[in-house]
Amino acid sequence: MTTAKISLVSKVLLLIISALFVGSIFVPMWQIELNAPQYPEGLVLKLHANKIGGDVDIINGLNHYIGMATLHTENFIEFKILPYVFAGFGLISLLLIFIAKRKAVLVFFITYVLFVILAGIDFYRWNYEYGHNLDPNAAIRVPGMAYQPPLIGYKQLLNFGAYSIPDIGGWMLAAAGLFLFVIIFKEYELFKKKK
Amino acid sequence: MKNTFVKAVAVVALGSALVTSCKPKSSGDAVSGDAAQKAYVAPGKYDEFYNFVSGGFSGQLSVYGLPSGRLFRVIPVFSVDPEKGWGYSEETKPMLNTSHGFVPWDDLHHTEMSQTNGEIDGRWVFGNANNTPRIARIDLKTFKTAEIIELPNSGGNHSSPFITENTEYVVAGTRFSVPGDYSNGDVPINTYKENFKGHISFVKVGKEGEMDLAFQIVTPGVNFDLSHAGKGKSHGWFFFSCYNTEQANTLLEVNASQKDKDFIMAVNWKKAEEYIKAGKGKKQSVKYAHNTWDEKTHTAKSEIKTEVLVLDSAELKDICYMIPCPKSPHGCDVDPSGEFIVGSGKLAALIPVFSFDKMQSAIAKKQFEGNYGGIPVIKYEAALHGEVKKPGLGPLHTEFDGKGNAYTTFFVSSEVVKWDIKSLKVLDRVPTYYSVGHLMIPGGDSKKPFGKYLVAYNKITKDRYLPTGPELAQSAQIFDISGDKMKLILDFPTIGEPHYAQAAPADLIRNNGQLKFYKIGENNHPYVTKGEKESKVVREGNKVHVYMTSIRSHFAPDNIEGIKVGDEVYFHVTNLEQDWDVPHGFAIKGADNGELLIMPGETTTLKWIPKKVGMYPMYCTDFCSALHQEMSGYVRVSPAGSNVPITYSVGTNLPATK
């Protein structure tokens, strides 16, 4: 490859990536499903880019038994920032079509990976905070028990089983990352070097 | 010696053969091997049908599952129910108001589900009050009584609440003829023939189910018993059975059983509508209550109405026609096609089946044999399709399976008999335990029966279950009718005394938009408390209003002082929960009425007048959470004239620190 200009296929992928970023603002990113004998239908927390949705009122009603703080969208600065971040990512992806340089895509990809790691740490921190910072006067106190939901996967918390997995927005963001990776793979001709 | 021995053996053998061959089959023999499997609904699985069964003298409506016979719920309708606060909470008291004031009990005999195009549509179920004549409408989204309308000029609303095929009207017919409310009722009882009149009522049903007494038809004094609407080709007609055409006012057992034939009265209600448009109805001054439940204010309203439009059957010749029917007819049932009308003379040994087409032609050709109180009497043979010969003794009610078969109950011979509607041939018979009254096939009185199960509702139980003293459970029996032969698969005890019932496929009700809880945002109760911060206690003279909230697991306020003996205290309790199946209850010591069961998002009021000084605990009665036992509080009652001020709190009224 003599020029650093990216191919048409990569541009189309960037357009899709841009749409995925913007689209993820409007659908839930992450979900924590809770199941208990009394809730055969299940309860679910839906984390959107801009709010907490799902059965948040019912879960807040139950939290006081173990002394967990109630969840309110306005207590998280993340829900104010995230929509702009994803809109920004969408815009950058669009601009990259015109910049059309593979190095620029690489820089953006690395930035995005760093963001994902940061977001994961932030999510863990909040989970830890809510799971451990319990009211000492709570009705149910189990010595040594914390109620931190898993970052990803399944964990039993007293009578509730918590299952933390990406929702549609999360899968869109994952797809965006994957497509960025594909572009880099392709543009740096990593396939060919292996041969 | 030898000879005697042989004789003795022969006698014993013959005797035992006689005994074994003549002894009727025991009820155990009537159950075939796979019965349990057919009635078994595994734990956690749903029944195929909802069965809405009249509670009879309980005044309520019970809801069972078919084929399991499991009881799901008893909906209070015409009788007070302290368990649910029905008739005890301030909000529900107006539902039981009548022109006679508050009536705490009635007798619900028949249920009928709303229909569209002659098919059950799953919106409402209606019920009749047999004692103080009324019709109730129960909403099947909430399983709650939504409306009750009283019927003037009536005594004993028995031939009710049957409906037309698009739920245009729900009807009522007086069981006991009485002098109309608009005439003088203070007359000697033995002036029945001159002064007593029958009134049948047509109650219009609106789009939202709202009921309005559109008109009544006045008839000679007789006892109207049961009724059913025409359907399909006979839509526009209604058929009422009547007995005591002898017009007896005493010892009816004898005096109302004199004539060989009484009548089925055919009513052309479309014609009646035309007469009303033409201004032929007379407005009469009466008094009746119309009670409605408002789901937004969670409160009932009772309105007394004062006028009814009455059409005279003798004057307007072509509204009503009498069809002679043998021996005090009871059931009056119309087959799914609308062509055949089955009359069941309760003392008869045959079943007459009338033809709508033949009846129409008889009317056109004026094949009358005179008149009854001014109403033309059609010749029996002119309207008759045919008679079912020797079906059994004492036919009462008939339902249909949609496959050309009819099923009739026989009280006296205690059996259900299956027969072919067209050929009138008896096809099968099964015994019931004992003395069956009504029967029900899901959709069995509509255009579209679901002919899989038949339920017989029996009047006598005797040895069917473990004995419980002189008073026994009532009994229902489920038969599988999917094959040629009826097969008993289960019997189950019921509440009250079941009369007529209805059933609908489970999905029709389950998926009708079932309400799970009331939205607190839409609660417009005048005393609603939409959050703990708004909870308060307000004194207005000797009336005290407590604006109270309940949420797992506390009341707010839960400490109240400053109440005085003789105060009228109103606990307006709002359940703040917004989730399915989290009701809270409320009860306070010494309350001389019931408890409250408050559904999520609902506000309900208990009136309490403390009579003694002291400390009164109050608590949640519906096990709501792990800390339900902690959901309680205290009300301090001081002597009348005390100057303890009103104070109230939750969580802050702690012991004074030294």
Interface residues (C-beta under 8 A of the other chain):
Chain A: D55 D57 I58 G61 Y65 A139 I140
Chain B: I551 R552 E577 Q578 D579 S625 A626 L627
